[in-house]
Each structure stands twice: as C-alpha cells, then as structure tokens.
C-alpha cells in the first residue's frame, strides 16, 4: 500500500508538471491541475465573467445552466479539485444573467461571511459559508455593479429609477448596511448642468466613474471621479472631488481630471497607490495626488488605453488598443519597456514572483516583468473552436510552504487551474 501510494503521488506530480518547451525555452503546452466545464451546452459557448474572486478558500466562478437564454449561476469552486462547493441562483428576474465586470475586484464586497453582489437595480447578499441568500431586494436606483465597503457599510452609485425611467442619467452615491440591506442616498456630485441638452445624449446630467471610501484618522473620505457633457457633440468633461463624509464638507471639488483633451471617456475604476491615484481618460494615463487633486504626471498613448496593474510598487503595466503593452514607472510615468503586437483580451493581468501573466491572442502568456523574456505562450485545448481560446480573465494565488502558486483562467467551455512558474 505504501508503494502504491508513492507511485500514485509521483504520477500525480508528473501529470501536474507536464509541459512542452520550444527551442527558445518557451512553454507552449502545459497540463492543467484541473479543468471544469462551465457551460451545459457545448454548442453554445459563453466566455463568462470578466473577473473572478477568491472567497472562503474557493474560486467564485459562473456556470451557464441555459446558455441560450444567458441563464447562469454562481459556483464556488474548490481550489484543489475544481469541484463546486455550492451553487447560487436566487435571482429576482427569471432569466437574469449573473454578471461580474472588470473593476479590479470591486464587483462584489465581502464582509465576514457575507457577500454583496449588485446588478442593475437588484442587490443580493449571499452567505458564503452556505451559498444561501441572506437577503435580496430591488432598489430604487439603477446601479453599475461596482461597490466598495468599510466594515458593515457598502458604497455604490446609480441613477434613481424615477429619473432613469425618463431617460435621465443623473447618478448619486448610496450607502447601505450589508447586514440588513437598508440603504440611503448620501451624496450627489456638484454637476454643473451647463450643457444638458447638447448632443445626442440630451438627458445626460452626470455619470460617476468611481468612488473610493478612505479612512483618514477618525474621518471617512469619498474620492469621486465623474463626467459631464461638454460644449460640443460627443464631448465630455471629467472632474475629481474629495468629500469628507464625517464632516459633510468638500475638501476640494471639480478639479479637472483630463489633461490635454476633453473628448473621450473615463476607462475603468481608479487605481490607488499610497497618496497617488491613477486614471485612464481615453488615451491619457493621468497620475494625481488624491489628497490635493493636483496632477503629478500624464502619459499620452496612441489610442484608448487600460491599466493592467501596478506591481512591486513601481511597475505600472498599460495596454492600448493598438495592441501595445507598456511598462512605466508609477512615480514618474517614464517608460521602462514597450512590447508591440500584443493583442490582449481586455482583462487585468496577474503578477507573482517576478512573473507577469496575461492573455494575448487567445493564449496564456507569461513574461519576466523586468526583462520581458517570454516564458509561456500556451493555447487552450479548445483553441480554434468558437470562444474556445483563453479569454476574459487571468488570476492566481501564491504558493504556500515552498509550493508553486496557481494560475486560473477560462474559455467558453472550461475553467482551468495551472501550476505557476514559481
């Protein structure tokens, strides 16, 4: 029995580490630790969530029970086996699709054993130990599925339904109690309303891009970015404000957020790093001191851009729609390296132990962050099929007790777990 156990364990270890390497030392084939189906009908693949979360020692993923109607469910997957620990689909609308967007992990808020999930005007609170609904409600506002929390309080934003039903876009900030679901509208940015009625979005009063609750001493601050219509068609103006919620006063208000242009959009949630904050305004990467609202640096890229992440407290990885990957110094904006012909799936990258993992051209890639040496270029085992490539998200966990970490990603058919490089 001891001999058989030893053989089994050795065989399992060999299977996990099995990989093929080309003449340049790049891994182009690798066996997964596990993979699980994430769709009930392989004739209707779905790429699924743009982000996943690690909660209660599991991976929160989705499974499409009826892909023809986009009906799906949350699954909490065991990290070692990929098998579901629990499933949840206690939604208010019968054919509602469970959505997780890519807001750097702020699509849900976890407090102790409770998980808040928001979609449109519907809020859900799930007990992550049992997979059962703690409470659910239809709100009087239409939200965007972006929420933050401080203790039992959560913060989100949306347009009151009374305005939304009239086609008016005027977003306010809401605060709720995750224990009870009780909510209140606490603040609205000081929209100028100067250009309401201009252009094709005539009823656009103001749109919040992000709010960040920050504790400073005994006070709670709200860092807010938002946009308004500009004087010309398709033109928007963006602003940055800091509000002391405890003292109910503006520390500063309506600081211009954009640099050399007004036409465009804010892309994604704000990134915070110490006393600095980073935003993307169309093709501009802008760094501010969030306590004062003063600009530190601006980097203009050739086209629309995204922040992939800030790693080792210095290396900021950026991507633009011209299929270029950049790395800049987060303190100065100076370029460290640049890689052309990297067509990314729009997703945040994952970094661990000096290695940057990301998805490019449907493949799972890994590079040394500082040297950019390519280490992995792995297609999926369903590559070539409709939605069969790696896409949407890549994330990971660091290893424990000397073991290698793990990398998680997804296709339209399966969710995968791989052993990391280190």
N, C-alpha and C positions, 0 to 999 in steps of 0.2 A: 504493500500500500504506500509506503514511503517512497519507494522507487517510482511508482506510477504517478504520485503527486508531483515529484520532482520533474518528471518528463512533461507532465501537463503544464506545470508552471513555466518551464523553459520554452515549450512550444508556444504558449500564450505570449510570452515576452518576445519571441522571434516574430510572431504574426503582427504584433503591435508595431515593432520597429522596422518591418519590411518596407524597403523603398528602393527605387531605381534612380541612378545618377548618370548624367550625361558626361561627355568628355571635358566639360568645363566645371564639373563638380556641382552642377545644379540638379536638385532632386526634381524629377518630372513624373514620378509615380510614387504613391505612398498609401499604405493600407491604413484605414481608419481604425481607431479603437472601437468605435461603434457608429452605426448609422441607423436611423429610424425613419419610417415612412411618415410624411407629414400631409398626405392627401389620400382620400378614399378612392378616387377615380384617376388612374394614371393617364387617361385620355384627356383630362382637364387639369394640367399642372398649374400651380399657383406659387409665386415666389414668396409670398407671406410677409412677415413683419420686417420693417426697416431697422429694428433694434430688438434685442432680447435682454433679459435681466437675470441675474443670479439672485435668487431669494431662497432662504431656508435650505441651503445646501442643494439647490436644484436649479435647473435652467428653465425659465419661463418662456415657452415657445407656443406656437399655434398649430392646430391641425384642422384641415378643411374636411368637414364631415359631408358637405354637399357643395362641391366646388362650382357647380353650375349656377347656384344662387349666391355664391360667396359666403355661405354659412360655415362658420368655423368655431373653434373652441380654444380656450387656454389649456395648455398642458404644462404641468411641472415635471420635467424630466430628471430622472436620477442621473447624476453626473458620471457615475461609474458604468452604468449599463444602458442609458438612454430610455429606459422603460418609464412610462408615466407613473408618477406618484399620485396625482389626482388630475381630474379634468373639470373645467368650469365653462358653462354656457347659460348662465341665468340672466339673459339679456331681456330688455324691455320690449324691443321690436323683434318680431318673429324671425326675419331674415337679415338681421343686423350683422355686419361683418366686424369682427374684433380687429382693431387697428392699433399698431404700435409704429409711430413715425420715428424719424431720426433726430431727436432733440437731445442727444448726448445723455440718454438715460433718464430724462425728465418727463417721460410719458406717463409714468406712474410714480406714486410716492408711498414708501413703506415706513410704517411706524409700528415697532414691536411686531406683533403677529397680524397686523392689518395692512392691506394693500389697496390704495386708491387708484382706480382706473376711470378715465373720463373719455367720453366720445360724444361730440356734439352737445346737445342739451341733456345728456344722460350720464349720471355719476354712479359708480359701483364701488362698494367696499367689500373685499374678499378676505376671509380668514385664511392665511397662507399655510396654516398647520392642517386644516381640514379640507380646504378647497371649497368651502361653503360660503354663501353670501351673508355678510354681516348686515348690510343694508344696501338699498338701491333707491334711486329717485330720479325723476325728471325735473330738471332745474328750470328756472325762469330766464335763462340765458343760453346762448349757443356758444360753447367753448371750442377750444382748438386742441384739446388733448395734451396740454403742456402744464405741468403742475410742480410746485415746489413745496417744501414743508419745513416747519420749525416745531418740533415736538408734536403735540396733538393738532396743531393748526396746519392747514394747507392753503396755498395761494394759487389762483388761476385767473384767467381773464376771458371775457367774451362779450357779445352784444346782447342786451336784453331782448327777449323774444318779441316784446311789443314793438320794438324798432325793427328787429330782424325780419319779421313777417311783412313789413312795409318796404323791405329792400334797403333799409338804412343801416350802414355799417358804422357803429359808434361803440367802441369797446371800453369796458370798465374793468376794474380789478375786484376780485371777490376773495373773501377769506372764509374757510369752512373748518368745522371740527370733525376730524376723521372718526371720532368715537360715535358721533350722533348723526353726522351729515348735515347739521344745521349750518346755513351759510348766510353771509351778508355782503352787500356791495359796500366796499370801504373807500374807493378812490377812483377818480377819472383823471387822466392827464388833462392838462390845460390846452385842449385843442383850440386853434385859432379860428376855425370855421371860415377862414378868409376866402378859400377857393372852392367851397362846397358848391356843386352845380357845374363845375368846369370839367370838360372832357367826357369820356364815355362812362365813368363811374360817378355819376352825378350825386349819388347819395352817400358817398364815402366821406364821413366826418373825420375818422381817425382809426388807425389799426395798431394795436400793441404788438410788438415783435417779441418782447421778453420782459419778464420781471424777475428780479432776484432778491429774496429776503436775506438780509445780512444782519447779524447781531454785532453791535458795537457797544461795548460796555453794558449798560442796562437798557439800551435802546434797540429797537428793531427798525432797520432802514429798508427801503424798497428802491432798488436800482431799476429804472424803467427805460426801455427804448421803444420808440413808436414812430409811425409815419403819418403824414397828411398829404392831401392833394397839393400840387404845386400850381403855378400860374399857367402852365402850358399843358396841352393834351399829353397824356402818358407820363407826366412829370410828378415826382413825389419829393417831399422834403422830410428829412428824418431828424429826430431830436433825442437827446439824452437828459433825463431828470433824476434827481435823488431826493427821496421823500423820507422824513423822519416820522414813521408811523406812531411811535410812542408819544412824540411831542406834537404830532399833527401839523407839521410845517415843512415847506420845501427848503432843502439845504441849497439846492440850485435847480434851475428849471429851464427847459427848452434850449439846452446847449446844442448847437448844430452838430450833427453826427457825421455827416458826409464831408468828404474832402474837396475834390476838385470838380464834382459833378452833382447834379440833383436828380437827373433822370435815372430811375432804376428801382431796385427793391433791396430790402434787408434780407440776407440769406441765413436763416437758422438762428439758433439761440446764441446768447452772449457767452464768451469764454472768460472766466476769471482766473487770475494768477497773481496772488499777493495783492498789491494795490493797483494792478493793471487789469484792464478789460480789453477784449478784442472782439471786433465785429467785422462782418463782411457786408459791404454795400455794393452790390453788383460785382464790379471787378476791382474794387478797392478793399484792401485789408487795412483796418484802422485800429491803432492802439491808443487808449486813453488812460489817464489816472482817474479811476472811478470816484474817488473821494472829492475831486475838484471838477471833474468834467473836462480837464484840459487835455489836448491832444499831445501824444508823445511822438508817434511816427505814423506814416502812411506809406503803403506799398501798392502801386498800381500794377495790376496784371493785365494781360492782353484781352481777357474775356471773363465771363462770370466765374466766380471762384467759391471755394468752400474751405473751411479749416478742418483738417483731418484730425489734428490733435497737437498738444504741446507735451513733449517728452523730455525727461531728465531735467525739467525745469528750465529748459533753454531752447530745445529744438522744436520749432513750430513747422509742421508739415502742412502744405497747402496744395490744393488741386484746382486747376482751371479747366473750362470746357474746351480748351484747345488741346486737351489730352496731355497736359504737362503737370508733373509733380515737382513741387518746390520744397526746400527746407530753408527756413530763415531763422535768424537769431531773434528770439521773442523779446529781447530787451531793446534792440535797435532796428529790427526789420531788415538788416543786411542779409543778403542771400548767402547761404552756405553751400548748397548744391541745387542742381536742376536736372530733371530727367524728362526727356521728350518721349512721345509715343506711348504714354501710359494711360490707356482708356479705362478709367475707374468706374465701377459701379458706385453710385453716389452713396457712400457709407463712411462712417468713421473707421479709421484704421485702429489696429491694436498693437501695443508695444510691450515687450518684456525682454529683459536680459540682453539689451543691446540690439534686438531684432525688431524690425517693423514688418507687421503682417497686414496685407491688404488684398483687395480683389481687383484684378485688371484683366480685361478681355475675357471675362468668364473664368479666369484661373485664380487659384490661391497662390499668392506670391509672398515671398519673404526676402528681405534685404537687411544687410548690416546698416543700421541707421547712419553711422558716421562715414563709412566708406562707400555705401550704396551697392556693395557687391551683392549680386543676385544669388540667393541660396535655394529658393523654391520657385518652381513655375509649374504648378500641378493642375491639370484639368480634372473635372469631375468624371465619375464613371458613367454619367448620363450625358456627357458633353456631345453636342450635335443634335440632341432632341430639343423640342420646343421647351424653353425655360429650363433646360437640363444643365445649364452651366452654373458655376458658383456665382451667387449674386446677393445683393441687398445688405447683408451684414457679415462681419467677421469680428469675433471677440475671443477672449481667452481667460485663463486662470493661471497664476503662478504655481509652480510645483511646491510640494511640502516634503520635508525630511530628505532632501537631496534628490528627489524625483524630478523629472522633467515636467514642465507645465503642459497645459492643454489648450487647443485651439478649436473653436466651434464656428461653423458656417452652414450654409444652406443652399439647396437648389429648389426647383419647383416640385421635386419629388421626395427629397430626403433632407433631414438634418444630420450633420456629421460632427464627430469629435475626433480630432487628431492629436497625436503626441507632438508637443512643441519641439523646437530645435534644442532648447536648453531648459 
